[in-house]
């Protein structure tokens, strides 16, 4: 996608300009200064490319009118149609404003012409050139099969090729002699006995009794016969038994959610994992933390219920809790949270909050101190994990429908975390709520990304009541993702889609060019929800990814009020047992809710966060 297109005079006067994204570093001004002003000679044969910062500029001239046409785009993009675009735009602009351009070179002209009407014509020319380039590339990919080796010139240099060539030459000379004499000459194939059995007649066919030599089969070699012998499938099986089995394997009935009284399909809560031992055994206080005993034998028994509650004996007399008394227990709880994949600074903040709530409290008995510890920790964790903004996406979609526009959601994240897979799960959830969904294939870098979404769309159509409820919007590879997302949203609005799900390319948080492209996609299209997809098992790395994604959206947006991450989807949640600290760290860092967690490979393996279950998993020994 173009970031900017400018038409100006060689003297630097801008006649017309259109920006499609926030522009930094003023690349057109740098082009005028470094190329137009400092160069002694510029004509249509000069090099017409210029690079500055993250931008590349390509231009063309109308020398007779001293007008230059400049296209600005991201350096990481490859736009092969720019040369055609510059040529066509020049022809259209000169043809339409020929009189106005002549006025510019007239020294007696006192008024500056208005070129603002060219915007609509430029958009038409741009779309036409881009569509033609797409058709050419697709036609190239779908071209005919490559030539056989026998049809190439290299085959003629081989012994077999030379022999066939001589025979064909002899055949052609004999045919010419036959025409002159009126006789009928046989072809070289007939004379050599290589003609088909039908042409040689039944007599010659009966003489053929010698069996042809069989090809040798080497160890480990797969032949057509062996492949056919091992193929137990049939058309009937694939149409009936295999088809129904494949569809049933796309969903897990045990993971299905439930419908509310209003008919809304809600995904199931995260299932609580069973852990050996009592679920109330919290590793909060060491064996000797509160009674002054520091031997290691008592500490070893902290995993059992007797060891934990045995150290409260000295507090049953109404002892006042102080900072010194709670120092050792809080240090152990800090270590415990770190073992649950909670980031170090987040664990420190939680422990300080809990300690402040417990200092100065006088406890009377064993049950009172246990209840006080549980309540203080649960209060701190609930405050972090409870969402501060609305998580009712269905209601937000209905609000967008009242405005006659589709609700847009962009899925962002690093490579390999499962963005496309969880996008399809969210799409299945929306289809269960009778929403029409359009999936925008904006991952134009990873090979197979578009094909992966096609498979998901085909599966989701098989699972939905109507094939028209889910479609894919794609423009292939190598295109600008911001343009594809913009066109997808426009297509969704024109065709009454309720939701547009934008799939983006995975990118590392330190890759500045790709992060700039992501910020451009967000600033150009302004999605309603920006969902960060991250793994539940990466711990502190997830916090770093989330912070840098937010920072990139702020730094590269070019807007006074930049966007930020609006929600989180945690993937691979079924692989971490009770080490759910990443959920706590990511929510604490952004203040945004965890909307869903992925727990498997089927479309129903999408769950909701249950705050109380996460708290119990974090506090469990």
N, C-alpha and C positions, 0 to 999 in steps of 0.2 A: 504494500500500500504506500502511496505517496504521502509524505509528511507536508509538502508544500509545492505549489506550482506558481511560478512568477514569470510575468512578461514585463520586460523593462527595455529601456534604450541602452545603448552602449555607454552613454554618459551617466547611467545610474538612476534615471528617473523611472519609477515603477508605474507601469500603465495599468496592470491588473495582477492581482495575487489572490490565491486561495490557500488557506492553511487547513489541514485535516488533523493536526495534532499540535500540542504545545511545542514550540520551537525554542531551543536554547542555543547560545553561542552565536546567533545571527549568522548562519552559514552563507546566506546570499551576500551580505555585506563583505564577508571575507573573500568570496569569489570575485566580487567587483574590485576589491582592493588588490588582491594578489594576482589576478589574471587579467582583468580588463584594463586596469590602470597601469600596472607595471609592465605588461607585455607590449612589445613594440609593434607586433603584427598579429592580427587574429582574423582568420577566415574560416570557411566551412571545412577546410581540410585539416585544421589544427586539432590537436587532442582535445576532446570535449568532455573529459571527466576530471573531477576535482574532489579531493577527500579532505575533510576537516573534522576532527573530533570523532563523534559517532555517526556522522552524516557523510553521504556521498552525493555529489551533484553532477548532473549531466545536462548539457544544453545544446541548443541549435541556434543558427543565425538566419535572419532575413537581411542579408548584407545590403540589398538595395534600399532598405528602409532604416538600417542601423538599429534593428530590434533583435533582442536576444530572448530566447525561451528557456527557462531554467526549471528542472525537476529536482526536488530534494527528497531523499529517502534514506532509510537506515542503512548503514554500511554492511550489516550482516545479511541484508536481503539481496536476492538476485532477481532483477526485473528485466527480462530479455525484451520486453515489448517497448521499452522506453524510446528507442530510436524511431520506431514507427509512430509512437504517440507524439513525439516532438515534431515530426514531419507533418502529420495530419493536423495538429493544433496550429502549426505555422500557416498551413494552407487555408484553414478555416478562418483564422484570425485576420490574415492579410486580405482575404476575399471579402470579409464582412466589413472591415474598418479601413478600407483602402483610402477613402477620402479623408478620414480622421488622421491617419498616419501621415498623409501628405501635408496636413496642416501643421504637424509637429516640426517638420523641416522648413516650414515657411517662416522667415524671420519677422514677418509682419503679423503673425498670428498672436492674438492676445488672450484667447480663451483656451482652456485645457479640455480636450474632448473627454466624454464619459464612456468608459469601456465596461461598466458594471454589468451590462446585458449579456456579456460573453459567458457568464457562469453556467447557465443552463446548457449552452451549446458545448462547452468544455466537458461537462459531465457526460453528455451523449457520446462525444468522441472517445472519451476515456473508456467508457463501458464497451463500446464497439470494438476498440483495439484490444482490450483485455479479453473479451469473449472470443475474438478470433484467434488470439494466441493460445487460449485454452483448447479450442477445437483442434488446432494444428498439433499441439502436444499430445492430445488424446488420440488423434488419428495416427501419429507416429508410433505410439505405444501399441495400437491395435493393427499395425500394418501386417502385410502378408508374411508367410513363413520364409525363413532364410533359404537361399538357393542351395540345391544339392551340390555335393562336391563334384559330381559328374558334369554339372553345368558350368563349372568355372574353368578359367584358362589354365589354372594350375593342374587340373586333371589331364589336360592334353599333353603335358610334359611327362606324364608317367608312361610306362610301357603299354599298359592296357589302353590308355587314352590314345596313344599314337597309333596302335593297331586298329582301333575302331575308326579313327579318322581316315586311315588309308582305305579301309573297307568301304566307308561311305563315299570316298572319292571314286573308288572303282565302281561302286554301284551307280553313281550318278553318270559316269562315262558310258557304262553299259546301257543305261536307260536311254541315253541320247542316241546311241547306235541303234537301239531297238526301234526308236521312233522313225529313224531314217529308213530302216529296212522293212518297217511295217510289222515286225515280229514282236512277240511278247517275251521280255526278259525277266528271269526270276531275280528276286532281291538276294543280297548277300546273306541275309538271315535264313532264307529258304535253302540256299545252297549249302550253308554251313550246318544246317540241321537245328538251328536255334529257334525256329518258328514254333508257334503254339501247336498243341496236339490237334486242335480243331482244324487248323490250316493244312496239316500234313495228312489228314484223313485217317480212317480207322485202321488201315493196314499198317501204316507207320506207327500208329499208337500201340498196336499189338506187339510190335517188335520191341517196344520199350520195356524191358524186364529188369534192367540193371538198376539197383537201388542207389540213390545218391548218398554220398558220404555224409555222415552226421558230424556236427560240430562237437569238439571236445568240451566237456563241462569241467571246469577247474573247481578245486575245493573252495567253498565259500561263495561261489558264483550263483546268482539268482537268474533263472531262465523264465521265459514266459510260461512254459509248461508247469514249472514248480509253483509259480505265482497263482496260476489258474487252479492248481490242485489245492492250494491253501486258502482259496477264497470261498468261504462258506456262506457268503451273503447272496441274496437274490432280490430281484425287484419287488417280489411280494413281501419279503421280510422287511425291506427298507420302507415300503409304503405303509405297512400296517404295524407290525410288531415293533420294528426299530423306531418308527416315527413317534409312536405313543410313549415308548420308553425314553426317548430323548427328551420329549417335552416334560415328562414327569420328573426327570433328573434335574431340571432347571430350578425347581423349587423344593424346599424342605418343609413338609407339612408341620413338623414339630416346631419350626421357627416362625410360623405364621402369627401375625398380630390379631387383634380383635377390632370389631366395629363398635363404635360408641352408640349411644341412643340416638344421636343425630345422623347416624349412617356414615360417619367418617372412619376410614380405616387407619388405625394407629398401630405402629410397629410395637413389638413386644419389648419389655424391659430386659436389661442385661441379667442373665441368669446368675445367681450367686453361686460361687464355686465352693465346694465342700472341702474343708481342710481338716486334717487329722487333729484331734484335740478339741477342746472347748472353744467355741467361737468367741467367747468373752475373755479369752486369755490375751491381755494386752501387754506388750513389752514396753511398759512405760516406766516402771520403777524397778531398780535393781534390788538384789537381795539385801544389800547393805546401804542403800542410798539414804534411808531415813532413820536408821537405828545405829549408825556409826560403825557397823561391822563391814570391813573392806576385804575379807578373805575371798579367794576365788572359788571356794567350794560352794558358797552360797550363791554366787553369780551363775554358776552352772545350772542351778535349778530354776532359773527364771523362766524357762519355757514351760514349766508345769504350773498348774493352778496353785499348788501348795506353796511353791517358792515365791510367787508374786504376792499373794495375800499374806504370807507369813511375815513380811517385813513391815506390815502395818501395826504390829502389836504395840510398838512404843508410841503410836499416835492415838491409841484409844483413850488416853487420859485427857483429851482435849488440847492437844498440842497445837500451837500457832504455826502456820506455814510461812516461812521466810524465803528470801532469795537464796540464802546459803543452803537451806534444806532442799530446795527444788533444783539446785544447780546440777547435781549428778543425774537425777531422773530426766531432766530436760536434755542433757548431753546424750543420754542413751536413746531418748526418743528421736533426737536429731539424727543419730546414726541409723536408727530403725527406718526413718522416712527416706534417708538416702539409699538404703538397701531396697526400698520399694520404688526406686527410680524417680524420686522427688528431687528436683534441683536443690543444690546446697543453699542458695540464698532464700529459696521458698521455704525450705525446712527450717531455716533459722528464724524467719519471720513468724512462722506458725508457732514455734516453740516459745518465742518471746511473747506472743499474744496470749498463749495459754498460761504462761507463768505469771504475767501481769494480772490475769483474772483470778489466780489462785493465791497470790501473796496477801497475807493478812487474814486469811480465812482460818477459823478454828474448827477442827474436825473432832467429832466425838467418837465414832466407832469405825469398824472395818468397812462396813457397807457404805458409810458416808463418804470416806475418802475415795473408794472405788467409783461411786456415783459422781463425785465432784470431778475426778479426772476425766471420766467419760463425757460428762456434759460440757466441760471446758473445751476439750478437743473437738467434739462434734460441733460446737458452736462456731469455732474458728474455721473448720473445714466446710461447714454448710455455707458460711458467709462467702467463701471463695467459689464453691462449686455451683451455688444457686445462681441462675442467669439473672442479669440485671436488665436485659432487654427481652423483647417478645421472641418466643421460639415457635409461635403458631404460624407456620408457613402457609397452611391452607387458608387461614384468614387473610394473610397478606396477598395471596393469589387472587382471592375474591375481590379485594380492594382494587387490585390492578385491572381486573375484568370490568369493574365499574368505570374505569378510565379508558376502556377500549384499547388496551395494550397488553402485550404478553409480560409475564413476570419472568425476570431473567436472573439466572444463577450461574456464576463463574466458579469453576473448580480449579484451584491452583495448588502447587506443591512441588517438591523435588522429584527427582526421577525414581520410578519404581515403587512408589508408595501405594498405588492402586487407585489413581484418580478415575480412570475410565471404568474400572470395575464397579466402584462405589457410585459413580454417576449413573450407571445402569440400574443399580439397586434403588437409588432415589427415584429414577424414572419409573421403576416397577411400583413403588409406593404411590407415586402420583397417578399412575394408571389405575390403581385400585380405588382411587378417589375420583375417578371419572374425569381426569384432566387430559387435555390434548397436549402432547409434549413434542417439541422439536429439539433434536440434538444437533448442535453446531460443532462440526469437526474442525476445530481450530488448532489441533496439533499437526502442523505442517512440516515438522522436522523428523519425528521418529518414524522409521519405516514400519508399515503395518498398522499405524494408529487408526487410519481411516477404515481399513478393512476390519479391524477389531470392533469398531463402532457399528459397522454394517452387520456383523454377526449378532451383536447385542440387539440391534433393532429387529432383525429377523426373529430372534428368540422371543423378544417382548411382544411382537405382533402375534406370535403363536399362542402366547399366554393371555393376551387381551381379548376382549369381546369383539373389537373392531380393528381391522388392519389400518384404519385411517387415524387412529389415536396417537401413533408415534411414527415419526419420520426423521430422516437424517438430512442435514444440509451440509454439503461438502463442495469444496472447490479444488480438491487434489492437494498436491504437495508444492512447497516452494513459494506459496502465496503469503501475503501478510495476514497474520491472524486477526488483527484489529479490523481489517476490511471484511473478512469472512464473518466475524461476529456481527458487524454492523448490518451486512446484507442478510444474515440469518434473522436478526431481530426484525428487520423490515419485512422479510418474507413471512415470519410468524405473525406479525400484525395484519398483513394483507390476507392471510389464510386462516384467521381466527384460531390460532394456537393459544393455549392458556399459559404455557410455560416454555421458555427457551433455556436449555441446559448447555452451557458453553464449556467444552472440553479443551484444555490448554496443554501445551507441551510441558513436560517436566524440565525443571531447570534448577541448578544448584544456586544457593542463596548468594554466592560470591561471584557469579557470572554477570558482570554489569551489563553487557549488551542485551542479554536475554531478559534481565530484570527491567531494563528500559523498555523493551518490547512489551512486557507484561503491564507496566505502568501505562503505556500508550493504549493498550487494549482497554484497560479500566477507564482511563480518562475519556476515551472516544465514545465508549458505549454505556458507561455508568450503570453497571448491573445492580439489581436490587440487593443481591446477596453475593458477597465474595467469601467463598468457603475454602479454608485451608485444609488440605488433606494431608495428614501426617501419621506416622507409625506410632503405635502405642508402646513399642519396646525400645525406643532409642534414647529415652531419658533426657539428659541435658541437651543433647543435640537437637531435639525438637524445639526447645526454647530458643536456641540460637537461630534455627531456621525461621521460626515464627517472627522473632524480632527483626531479622534482616528483610523478610518479605514486607513487613509493615514499614520499615525504614525506606525500602525501595519505592513503595507506593507513595510515600510522602515526598521523597527527594526528587523523583523523576516525573511526577505527575504534572508539574507546571501550573497547578491550580492553587487558589488561595485557601480552599478548604479541601485538602486531599482526602482520598478514601483510605480505609484501613480494612483489615480482616474483620468480617462480620460474624463468622461462626467457624466451628472446627468439626471435622469428621476424623475420628480416630480409627485407623484400619488395623487389621491383624490383632484385634482385641482378644481373640480366642487363643493366642499363643503366649500370653504373658502371665498366666496363673493369677496370683493376687498382686503382682507388681504393677499397680495401676497409677504409679506416681506421675507418669507423663501427663495424664489427664489433669491432675492437680497443677502441675507446673505450667502447662500451656494456658489453662484458664486463668491462673494467677497473673501471668505475663500480659495477656491481652485484655482481660476483663470480659471476654466474649464467651458465650456458652458453647458447650459441646453438643451439637444437634443430634448426631448419630454416631454409632460405633459399628464397624464391620466385624462380623464374627464368623465368616465362612465364605464359600465360593458360590452359593446359590443366591438367587435374587431375593429370597426372603431372609437372608442372613444380614439383616440390618436392624439394629436395636437402639433403644433409647437409653440415655444415661439415667441411672437411679442413684440419687445422691446418697441415700442412706446405705446402699450396698457398697458403694465405693468407699465410704467412710469406714465401714466395718472391715473391708479388705485392707485398708491402710493401717488400721489399728490392730489387726489380728497378728498374733505372734507367729 
